[in-house]
């Protein structure tokens, strides 16, 4: 009796933890560039300078640069930025990558790098020329087909 209860519980636990496998799309990391993503302001005040009154009122500002990658698939080219701004990983360009879209983020892993899944935000999506041409030709061909009424002879 105990064995049957244990078997039923084990089957229920495996059914609960059974999930669909994650489906990945393939793409190639084509390009990486550094883009401006804000400024960092730091004032030149120190505790001793404030006590003695010798600190200047200058602010030190510098531009912050973020990595921006282009990920090309067969139909769409994605422009993505890492969500982790403090320590983003530098990805190898020209390698194949697998990704999946999950709600508002793109989860990417590079095959020959370290197979770690990283979060990226999608900046832009542009259709590739072949995909755009095939889609536009399909649209124009469907709008050009006008059905004429068939006349029947009496």
Secondary structure by P-SEA (a helix, b strand, c coil): caaaaaaaaaaaaaaaaccccbbbbbbbbcbbbbbbcbbbbbbcccaaaaaacccccbbbbbbbbbbbbbbbcccbbbbbbbccccccccccccbbbbbbbcccbbbbbbcccccbbbbbbbccccccaaaaaaaaaaaaaaaaccccbbbbcc
